[in-house]
Amino acid sequence: MRKKSIERMEGIIEYINERYFENNEIPTMQEIADKMGMSKGNVSDYVREMEQNGMLSADGKRRTQKIEKVQRSVCLPVIGNIACGTPMFAEQNVESYFTFSISFTGKGEFYVLRAEGDSMINAGISNGDYVIVRKQNTAEDGQIVVALIEDSATLKRFYREKYGIRLHPENDRMSDMLFDTVQIQGIAVKVVKNLEKV
């Protein structure tokens, strides 16, 4: 049996992720074959081996094998900038995608924002860093949140106080921000850095 190409496996995974996150659908074997320039039978062989390796899950009980889900990787949309300072409007335009292992992100629905400013530098978040955010509308004290204030969003540490909400910048030169209420858009869980800038 010929050894399968790692590059082709990665290409198949990338295409499945792209189709899923853009159109919320899994491509058929024929669509994968057309995209990859392979025969449908060759794609089926690849999918079978990738299933055995835990890279994806497929339903082979039907006459035409159907891919159910990708197990090992997730494609996260980069949807613009987030202010680490004065709140700014968070553009909801998908600029690109990052693919990560599910073991890196954990469970949940995620998106990526690019940090702007230096108000979170003591938390290890610098200007230009990519912040992986888990979508949720609640937060615990001390978590770093994406907080929506009117039509602007900011990245700060979250605290509930008797008077309302305190958003704390992780920068000794900056003061806390106080609000009656804020809308939580998600919790920051990971930071991706460009080490050339560190």
FIPAGU-335398 format. One record per residue (C-alpha): residue number from 1; x, y, z. Coordinates in steps of 0.5 Angstrom, whole numbers, plus 500, padded with zeros to 3 digits. Layout:
# residues N
NUM|X|Y|Z
...
//
This chain:
# residues 198
1|500|500|500
2|503|507|498
3|504|512|504
4|500|517|504
5|502|524|503
6|502|529|509
7|501|535|505
8|495|532|502
9|492|530|508
10|493|537|511
11|490|540|504
12|484|536|505
13|483|538|513
14|485|545|511
15|479|545|505
16|474|542|510
17|475|547|515
18|475|553|510
19|468|550|507
20|465|549|514
21|467|556|517
22|465|560|511
23|459|556|509
24|457|552|515
25|458|545|511
26|462|539|510
27|464|538|503
28|463|532|499
29|468|527|497
30|467|529|490
31|468|536|492
32|474|535|496
33|477|531|490
34|475|536|485
35|479|541|490
36|485|537|491
37|486|534|483
38|485|527|486
39|480|522|484
40|474|520|489
41|477|513|490
42|484|516|492
43|480|521|497
44|476|516|500
45|483|512|501
46|486|518|505
47|479|520|509
48|480|512|511
49|487|513|514
50|486|520|517
51|480|517|520
52|484|511|523
53|489|517|525
54|484|521|529
55|485|527|524
56|477|527|522
57|471|523|524
58|467|519|518
59|461|515|517
60|462|509|513
61|456|506|514
62|452|509|508
63|454|508|501
64|458|514|500
65|462|515|506
66|461|522|509
67|465|526|513
68|462|528|520
69|467|533|523
70|475|534|523
71|477|532|530
72|484|535|531
73|484|542|528
74|479|548|528
75|480|554|524
76|478|561|527
77|476|567|524
78|481|574|525
79|475|579|526
80|479|585|527
81|482|589|532
82|481|590|539
83|483|596|543
84|487|595|549
85|486|602|552
86|481|607|550
87|475|603|547
88|474|603|540
89|469|600|535
90|471|592|534
91|470|591|526
92|466|585|525
93|470|583|518
94|473|577|517
95|480|578|515
96|483|571|515
97|483|565|519
98|488|561|523
99|488|554|524
100|490|551|531
101|489|544|534
102|483|543|538
103|488|541|544
104|491|548|544
105|484|552|544
106|480|547|548
107|472|546|547
108|468|552|545
109|467|557|540
110|472|562|539
111|475|568|534
112|481|572|534
113|482|579|535
114|488|583|534
115|490|587|540
116|492|595|539
117|495|599|545
118|499|597|551
119|494|597|557
120|494|590|558
121|502|589|557
122|503|587|565
123|498|581|563
124|503|579|557
125|498|582|551
126|502|587|547
127|500|591|541
128|500|587|535
129|499|580|539
130|493|576|537
131|488|574|542
132|484|568|542
133|477|569|545
134|472|564|547
135|465|566|545
136|461|567|552
137|456|573|555
138|458|572|562
139|465|572|566
140|468|571|573
141|472|576|577
142|479|577|574
143|478|574|567
144|480|578|561
145|474|580|557
146|472|583|551
147|467|588|553
148|462|592|549
149|460|599|551
150|455|602|546
151|458|601|540
152|466|600|542
153|469|594|545
154|475|594|549
155|480|588|552
156|480|589|560
157|480|585|566
158|473|584|569
159|471|585|576
160|464|586|579
161|463|592|584
162|457|594|588
163|457|600|584
164|457|596|577
165|463|594|573
166|470|595|574
167|475|594|568
168|482|594|570
169|488|595|565
170|494|591|566
171|498|597|566
172|501|601|572
173|500|608|568
174|493|607|567
175|487|608|571
176|481|603|572
177|474|604|568
178|468|604|571
179|461|603|568
180|454|601|570
181|454|595|566
182|457|592|560
183|456|587|555
184|461|581|555
185|463|579|548
186|468|573|550
187|473|571|555
188|481|572|552
189|484|565|553
190|490|565|549
191|495|570|546
192|499|569|540
193|505|573|539
194|510|575|534
195|517|573|537
196|521|578|532
197|517|584|536
198|519|582|543
//
